[in-house]
Amino acid sequence: MDTMTINISLPKAMYADAKKIMAKQRYASFSEFLREQVRQAIYQAKGLTVNGFTPEFEAEVLRRANDPYAEVFHWDGKGSLHDFMMSNQPKRRKNDKH
C-alpha cells in the first residue's frame, strides 16, 4: 500500500478526548484511529454504511444472516456480487411483513 505521512495540529483537549476514545475502543495507534475516522467520513459522503456497503445491500445481508429459514445461495465469484444477491431473492413466507 502506498502511503503518505501528514502532520496535523489539534487542540490539547481534542487530543485528550481522542485518546480516551482510542483507549475505550482499543485502537493500536493514533494513526489507526485517524484512518478509521477519515474512512467513515468518506463512506458517509458516498452514502455508504460504516462497513462500506450501500444501506440496501447491508440490510439484505443482515436480514439473511438473521433468518435461519432463508434459502441458501452460493455465488460462484463471477459477475457482480450485488447483482447476484439482488437477483436471488428468497421466496417470502406467508407471515413476512416485507
C-alpha positions, 0 to 999 in steps of 0.5 A: 500500500502506498502511503503518505505521512501528514502532520496535523495540529489539534487542540490539547483537549481534542487530543485528550478526548481522542485518546480516551476514545482510542483507549475505550475502543482499543485502537493500536495507534493514533494513526489507526484511529485517524484512518478509521475516522477519515474512512467513515467520513468518506463512506458517509459522503458516498452514502455508504454504511460504516462497513462500506456497503450501500444501506440496501445491500447491508440490510439484505445481508443482515436480514439473511444472516438473521433468518435461519429459514432463508434459502441458501445461495452460493455465488460462484465469484463471477459477475457482480456480487450485488447483482447476484444477491439482488437477483436471488431473492428468497421466496417470502413466507406467508407471515413476512411483513416485507 
